[in-house]
Amino acid sequence: MAKIHIVGLGAGDLDQMPMGLYRHLKVARNLFVRTNDHPVLSELAEENVAWTSFDEIYEKHDQFEAVYEEITETLLQEARKEDITYAVPGHPFVAERTIQLLVKHAETEGVELQFLGGTSFLDSMYTALKIDPIEGSQILDGTHFKRDEFQLTQHLIIVQVYDAMIASDVKLTLMERLPDEYEVVVATAVGSKNESLLRVPLHDLDRVTTLNNLTAVYVPPVRDESLLREEFATLRQVIATLRGPDGCPWDKKQTHESLKPYLIEEAYEVLDAIDQQDDEHLVEELGDVLLQVMLHAQIGEDAGWFSIQDVVAAVTNKMIRRHPHVFGEGTAHTAEDVLTNWDAIKKAEKGDAETGLLTDIPTALPGLMKAIALQKKAAKVGFDWGNVEPIWDKLDEELTEWKDELAGADKQKMEAELGDVLFTIANVARFYKLDAEQAIAQTNTKFKKRFEYIEERVKEQGKQMPELSLDELEAIWQESKKYD
């Protein structure tokens, strides 16, 4: 059976290599190396050891994966002719994609892999940096470094940071979660006589001149709690502490029911911040909404019902299921297509249970918002006017009926007819694609602003509002309109 002997060249120079591996390399007849850029190979060359390098393949491709796939294919082809030895930097199973590809394809290609060993740079890193990985550590690839994949509270070692471009990408990703001045260590050729540990502020990471194939970046764990306050885990712990035995009396006594008015209030404050186009205010108010979500989740966790993970999983799964045009094979070319698909998927998820069309409309919605929601649902099955004229006629009819009831003494009937008027006005708004709830909110804001203007003007005159006639107040009201 064809065979590939796989050797790890270690992280340092020849003095660090085990004798058995050295002897194998000395006598290997068909030796291949992924790259010439390694101190061991420089020394072996002086001892007349010959090999074939794959460095030229890197020049042929724009993507590293294509490079590694071609190297793997070449090795398998050569092994079918006769046994070969393949040497890689460090340890074969540490940051070595070609080995993973060989493991994946060797058996089906009828090639046996024999791993002779190697020394990982990690042992030398732990020694050089004087850190204990059992405290929590991560080893990540600098060429695929992503913002949400690393833990700030753990030792972080980023490998394959071999040029300024990769260092720049790593720097920018880290700076999304760490201060520009946070100190990191650029570790090069650790464990060898050329070992270098350079401590630099994060913003200077891509300016280091010693970046090469033997470079890794070490990011120390964050110990300053103030730097962790952007982390979701910190927020969760804060809420758990507030609800814990030594927490806040107010937070500990809250229930799902007691928190209901706060969630509604915070949601409306978000809308207010949006209307004000105040991003700083919006950040604060969105945080208050998130606080309500976290409190409800913590109450659920305290009672053993559910946790914030369940909440996150539920919404993540829902978004994936209901967006097959993004995460699956569905299609949706317009926003209308998306809504149609959404309703169809939602209906399928509910199964065959017989429910009314209006069943899932929340009972706690504000009046005008609920009226439009009801009308939209009914319109989907054809219960709707085809044009706006009959709705205007209906509004005239409802206004007449309301006026008639106002002449009587039955308050309940007055309110019932007023409700019909408001419902019909909401229908007119829906026909013109206007947001009735938003419209009344804008008018409320406008009234408040104008009334406050009147208060201020009356105060400037040294008077109280009851001292002015309605005509005088109306004149100031008209004046206030100039500042809308």
C-alpha positions, 0 to 999 in steps of 0.5 A, spaced: 500 500 500 502 506 498 505 510 504 506 517 506 511 518 512 509 525 515 514 529 519 513 535 523 519 540 523 518 543 530 517 550 531 525 552 532 532 550 529 535 543 528 537 542 535 530 542 538 528 536 533 528 529 536 533 525 534 529 520 530 526 525 526 532 527 524 535 521 522 529 519 518 529 526 514 537 525 513 535 518 509 529 520 506 529 519 498 523 522 496 522 528 501 517 533 500 516 540 504 510 544 504 515 551 504 522 552 504 521 557 510 523 554 516 530 554 520 531 546 520 531 546 512 536 551 512 541 547 516 539 540 513 541 544 506 548 544 509 548 537 510 546 536 503 539 533 504 535 534 498 527 535 497 522 538 493 518 544 496 511 547 494 513 554 495 511 555 487 504 553 488 503 559 492 504 563 486 499 560 482 493 561 486 489 567 490 486 563 495 490 558 500 485 553 500 486 552 492 494 551 494 493 546 500 488 542 495 493 542 489 499 540 494 494 534 497 493 532 490 500 532 488 502 528 494 497 523 493 499 522 486 507 521 488 505 516 493 502 512 488 508 511 485 513 510 491 513 511 498 514 519 500 516 523 506 512 530 507 515 535 512 511 541 515 512 546 520 511 545 527 506 539 529 502 536 523 496 537 527 497 544 529 495 549 524 496 545 518 491 544 513 494 540 508 494 534 513 487 535 514 486 534 507 490 528 507 487 525 512 480 526 509 482 523 502 488 518 503 483 512 505 479 513 499 485 514 495 488 507 497 494 511 501 497 510 508 499 515 512 504 514 518 505 520 522 512 520 525 511 526 530 513 533 531 514 538 536 508 544 536 510 551 537 505 551 543 509 548 548 515 553 546 509 559 546 507 557 553 514 557 556 516 563 552 510 567 555 510 564 562 503 562 561 498 556 563 493 554 558 489 550 563 487 557 565 483 557 558 486 558 552 484 559 544 489 558 538 486 561 532 488 562 525 489 569 523 487 568 516 480 566 518 480 571 524 472 573 526 470 578 531 465 573 535 470 567 535 474 569 541 474 569 548 477 576 551 478 572 558 482 567 555 489 566 553 489 568 545 494 565 541 493 567 533 497 563 528 499 564 521 500 572 522 506 572 517 505 578 513 502 586 514 496 585 511 494 579 515 496 583 521 492 589 519 486 584 519 487 581 526 488 588 529 482 591 526 478 585 528 481 585 535 480 593 536 472 592 535 473 589 542 479 592 545 482 599 546 487 601 541 493 601 546 491 594 549 498 591 549 499 584 545 506 580 544 508 578 537 512 572 538 517 569 532 521 563 532 519 561 539 524 556 542 529 557 537 536 561 538 532 567 534 526 567 538 523 574 539 518 577 543 516 584 542 510 587 546 507 593 542 500 596 543 495 593 539 494 599 534 502 598 532 501 590 530 501 591 523 507 595 523 512 590 526 517 588 521 519 581 524 512 578 521 514 572 518 512 564 517 514 563 524 510 569 527 504 568 532 500 574 536 499 573 543 493 577 546 493 576 554 486 575 558 482 581 559 482 582 567 480 589 567 472 588 568 471 595 565 473 592 558 468 587 558 462 591 559 460 590 552 460 583 552 454 579 552 456 574 558 458 580 562 450 583 561 448 576 563 452 575 569 450 582 572 442 581 571 443 574 574 447 578 580 441 583 581 436 577 581 441 573 586 441 572 593 445 578 595 442 582 589 437 588 588 430 587 592 426 590 587 429 586 581 428 580 586 421 581 587 419 582 579 415 577 575 413 576 568 407 580 570 410 585 574 414 587 568 409 588 563 408 595 563 416 597 563 417 593 556 411 597 553 414 603 556 421 602 553 418 600 546 415 606 546 421 610 548 425 607 542 420 609 537 421 616 540 428 616 540 428 614 532 423 620 531 428 624 534 433 621 530 438 621 536 443 615 535 445 616 542 439 616 545 437 610 541 442 606 543 440 607 550 433 606 549 435 599 545 439 597 551 433 598 556 429 594 551 434 588 552 434 589 559 427 587 559 428 581 555 434 579 560 430 580 566 424 576 563 430 570 561 433 570 568 426 570 571 425 564 567 432 561 568 431 562 576 424 558 575 427 552 571 423 554 565 427 557 560 434 561 559 436 566 555 440 561 550 433 558 549 430 565 547 436 566 542 435 559 539 428 560 538 429 567 534 435 564 531 431 558 528 425 562 526 429 567 522 433 561 518 426 557 517 423 563 515 428 565 510 429 560 506 431 564 500 437 566 504 439 560 508 436 555 503 433 554 496 427 558 496 426 564 492 424 571 494 425 577 489 421 582 493 419 584 500 412 582 498 415 575 496 418 575 503 412 576 507 408 571 503 413 566 504 413 568 511 406 567 512 406 560 508 411 558 513 408 560 519 402 557 517 405 550 516 409 550 522 402 551 526 400 544 523 393 542 521 390 546 528 384 549 526 385 557 528 381 563 526 385 568 521 385 573 527 387 569 532 394 570 532 393 578 533 396 580 540 390 582 544 395 588 548 396 592 541 394 599 541 387 601 539 389 604 532 395 599 531 390 593 532 385 596 528 389 596 522 392 589 523 385 586 524 383 589 517 390 587 514 388 580 516 381 580 513 383 583 507 388 577 505 381 573 504 378 578 500 374 582 506 376 589 503 373 594 499 377 595 492 377 602 492 377 608 498 371 611 496 366 606 500 370 607 506 369 615 505 362 614 505 362 609 511 366 614 515 361 619 513 355 614 516 359 613 522 360 620 524 353 621 523 351 615 527 356 618 533 353 625 532 346 622 533 348 618 540 352 624 542 345 628 543 343 622 547 345 620 554 348 613 553 355 614 554 356 607 552 353 608 546 357 614 545 363 610 546 361 605 541 360 609 535 366 613 537 370 606 536 367 605 529 369 612 527 376 611 529 376 604 526 374 607 519 379 612 520 384 607 521 381 603 514 382 610 510 389 610 513 391 603 511 388 604 504 393 610 503 399 606 506 399 610 512 401 608 519 395 611 523 399 610 530 405 613 528 400 619 525 397 620 532 404 620 535 406 625 531 400 629 532 401 628 540 408 630 539 406 637 535 401 639 540 406 638 546 411 642 543 406 648 541 403 647 548 410 648 551 411 654 547 405 657 549 407 656 556 414 659 555 411 665 552 406 666 557 411 666 563 415 671 559 410 676 560 410 674 567 403 671 567 399 665 568 395 661 563 388 662 566 389 670 566 389 670 558 383 669 554 382 663 549 383 668 543 390 671 546 392 663 547 390 662 540 394 667 537 400 664 541 398 658 538 398 660 531 405 663 532 408 657 535 406 653 528 412 657 525 417 653 529 414 646 527 
